[in-house]
Amino acid sequence: MVITNFFTFVITAPKHIQMKKITTTILLFALFSNPKVLISQGKCKVLLASISETYEGKCKKGLAVGIGIATGIDKYDGRFRQGYPHGKGTYTWASGDEYIGEWDYGKRQGVGTYIFSYSGKDSIQTGIWKDDRYTGPVPPPPNVIRSYNLQKYSFRKLGDLNKLSIEIYMNGTINSTIENLRIFSSNGSYQNIGQKIVFDNIFFPATFKITYVTWNKLHTAKHEVIFEFEIYEQGDWLLKLTN
């Protein structure tokens, strides 16, 4: 009934009133069918002042979240959390300088590349960023010097401490058949904590060598395992060895 009455009115009304009604209807339809238009009208906030004028993207509780584009004096295209650039994204300054990489609540944090002009020439700075400041190049990953009689191994960085934890597995559980375990390191000291071997007070880069004897999976024979490696980057590292 509403639609029929509306069009009946349009037909009988003067032309200028007809056009005004049609234009209003089209604008209302565009607004409510396109959430990005609503967001750009200030419904969703970006909390970094330099890019807070307009925003197109996802919104949650009035703040930018997920993937979006924010503009102001500068421009940011990437992921947001709670109104701030967070995750991977590209930030472009009004000067044309650009940062492509990881963010943490509005600050450059993690691995990223900064492209800027210096003395009239483009310069590129790639590496690790912390609290919005460049701290140095990306360190190389742990280097395995020798792996003997191992099914697989994996390294994982858990945090920023000077620490290395080692876990040795067989058939999906901690390997309890280990004999003659010996560990050599260029520095640091270790102890057994539960089912882990934990190194503390490490100065990186550091070199390690682990040797031990273990049964095979079928428990039919014993063999010697040798694993030698070097870690360059400071951190709280977890090494998993699987026989």
Buried (B, 14 or more C-beta within 10 A) or exposed (E): EEEEEEEEEBEEEEEEEBEEBEEEEEEEEEEEEEBBBBBBEEEBBBBBEBBBBBBBBBBEEEBBBEBBBBBBEBBBBBBBBBBBBBBBBBBBEEEEBBBBBBBBBBBBBBBBBBBBEEEEEEEEBBBBBBEEEBEEEEBEEBEEEEBEBBEEBEBEBEEEEBBBBBBBBBEEEEBEBBEEBEBEBEBBEBEEEEEBBBBBEBEBBBBBBBBBBBBEEEEEEEEEBBBBBBBEBBBBBBBBBBB
